[in-house]
Amino acid sequence: MEIFKVINTESKLTEYQQLRYNKDNKFDIDLKFGEHFEKSLAKILTMGKIEVKTERDMWKRTGNIAIELSSRGKLSGLNTTKAEWWAQLLTIKGEIKAVMLFPVKRLKEIVKDSIHNGKGRMTMGGDDDLQEIALVPLEDLTNGI
């Protein structure tokens, strides 16, 4: 079964360029809405402070991401970031499969809720097991939004 079909790009581009805004299909409303959030994302990526963390292959097997909270007995990671946004890259064999982007304030709430409701858990990990890490199920990240 073919999931994706090859389309004639040139004819689709021409068709798209001929679209007109009209009230019948709300294209004008959807376009304005879409452009607003495209500009918002562009602003975050170009002017915002973003903490970028990469989750290697293990997330796929465990269903969790690891978020560092302290290292060698001192607060670190999510507890000390000065960033406004937290980007969690999910990779497999060095290839980015997804990027999750959270306001830091909201991610802190999600992590806290996940640990308190017993789905997430605290553990030691990283270099020589000196980092205190919150293991948070991907489900909590997506449901916590």
C-alpha positions as CSV (number, residue, x, y, z in Angstrom):
1,M,0.0,0.0,0.0
2,E,1.4,3.4,-1.0
3,I,1.1,5.9,1.7
4,F,2.5,8.9,-0.1
5,K,2.0,9.7,-3.7
6,V,4.3,11.6,-5.9
7,I,2.7,14.8,-7.0
8,N,3.3,17.1,-10.0
9,T,5.1,19.9,-8.1
10,E,4.8,22.4,-10.9
11,S,1.1,22.1,-11.3
12,K,0.5,22.1,-7.5
13,L,2.6,25.2,-7.2
14,T,0.6,27.0,-9.9
15,E,-2.6,25.9,-8.2
16,Y,-1.4,27.2,-4.9
17,Q,-0.3,30.5,-6.4
18,Q,-3.8,31.0,-7.9
19,L,-5.6,30.6,-4.6
20,R,-7.5,33.7,-3.5
21,Y,-8.6,34.6,-0.1
22,N,-12.3,34.2,0.4
23,K,-14.7,33.7,3.2
24,D,-16.0,30.4,1.9
25,N,-13.0,28.2,2.9
26,K,-11.5,30.5,5.5
27,F,-8.2,30.5,3.8
28,D,-7.7,34.1,4.7
29,I,-8.3,33.4,8.4
30,D,-6.1,30.3,8.4
31,L,-3.3,32.1,6.6
32,K,-3.3,35.0,9.2
33,F,-3.3,32.4,12.0
34,G,-0.5,30.4,10.5
35,E,1.6,33.4,9.7
36,H,1.3,34.6,13.3
37,F,2.8,31.4,14.6
38,E,5.4,31.1,11.9
39,K,6.6,34.5,13.0
40,S,6.5,33.5,16.6
41,L,8.6,30.4,16.0
42,A,11.0,32.4,13.9
43,K,11.4,34.9,16.7
44,I,12.0,32.1,19.2
45,L,14.7,30.5,17.0
46,T,16.5,33.7,16.1
47,M,16.1,36.0,19.1
48,G,15.1,33.7,22.0
49,K,17.4,32.0,24.5
50,I,17.2,28.3,23.9
51,E,18.8,25.5,25.9
52,V,19.3,22.6,23.4
53,K,19.7,19.0,24.7
54,T,20.0,15.9,22.6
55,E,18.5,12.6,23.7
56,R,20.3,9.7,22.1
57,D,18.8,6.4,21.0
58,M,17.7,5.2,24.5
59,W,14.5,7.3,24.5
60,K,13.1,5.1,21.8
61,R,13.5,1.9,23.9
62,T,12.6,3.4,27.3
63,G,9.9,5.9,26.3
64,N,11.7,8.5,28.6
65,I,13.8,11.5,28.2
66,A,16.5,12.4,30.8
67,I,16.6,16.0,32.2
68,E,19.5,16.9,34.3
69,L,18.7,18.8,37.5
70,S,22.0,18.7,39.4
71,S,25.6,17.7,39.0
72,R,28.2,16.8,41.6
73,G,25.9,18.1,44.3
74,K,25.1,21.5,42.7
75,L,22.0,22.6,40.9
76,S,22.5,22.4,37.1
77,G,20.5,21.8,33.9
78,L,16.9,22.7,34.1
79,N,17.3,24.1,37.5
80,T,19.9,26.7,36.4
81,T,19.2,27.4,32.8
82,K,18.9,31.1,31.8
83,A,17.1,30.1,28.7
84,E,13.5,30.9,28.0
85,W,13.0,27.8,25.9
86,W,14.2,24.2,26.1
87,A,14.7,22.2,23.0
88,Q,14.9,18.4,23.4
89,L,16.2,16.7,20.2
90,L,15.3,13.1,19.9
91,T,17.9,11.2,17.8
92,I,18.5,7.7,16.6
93,K,21.9,6.7,15.3
94,G,22.9,10.3,15.1
95,E,19.8,11.3,13.0
96,I,17.3,13.8,14.4
97,K,13.9,12.2,14.5
98,A,12.0,15.0,16.4
99,V,12.5,18.2,18.2
100,M,10.3,19.1,21.2
101,L,10.3,22.8,22.2
102,F,9.0,24.0,25.6
103,P,8.9,27.2,27.5
104,V,11.3,26.5,30.4
105,K,8.7,27.5,33.0
106,R,6.2,25.0,31.6
107,L,8.8,22.2,31.3
108,K,9.7,22.6,35.0
109,E,6.0,22.2,35.8
110,I,5.7,19.1,33.7
111,V,8.8,17.5,35.2
112,K,7.6,18.2,38.7
113,D,4.1,16.8,38.0
114,S,5.6,13.7,36.4
115,I,7.7,12.9,39.4
116,H,5.0,13.7,41.9
117,N,2.4,11.6,40.1
118,G,4.8,8.6,40.0
119,K,5.1,8.3,36.2
120,G,8.5,9.9,36.1
121,R,11.4,9.1,38.5
122,M,14.6,10.5,39.8
123,T,17.9,8.7,39.2
124,M,21.6,9.2,39.1
125,G,23.4,9.1,35.7
126,G,25.8,10.8,33.3
127,D,29.5,10.8,33.8
128,D,30.4,8.6,36.8
129,D,26.7,8.7,37.9
130,L,27.2,12.2,39.4
131,Q,24.2,13.9,37.8
132,E,20.7,13.8,39.3
133,I,18.4,13.2,36.4
134,A,14.6,13.3,36.1
135,L,13.4,10.5,33.8
136,V,10.2,11.8,32.3
137,P,7.9,9.7,30.0
138,L,7.4,11.2,26.6
139,E,3.7,10.7,27.3
140,D,3.9,13.2,30.2
141,L,5.7,15.7,28.0
142,T,3.0,15.6,25.4
143,N,0.0,15.2,27.8
144,G,1.4,18.0,30.0
145,I,1.1,20.7,27.4
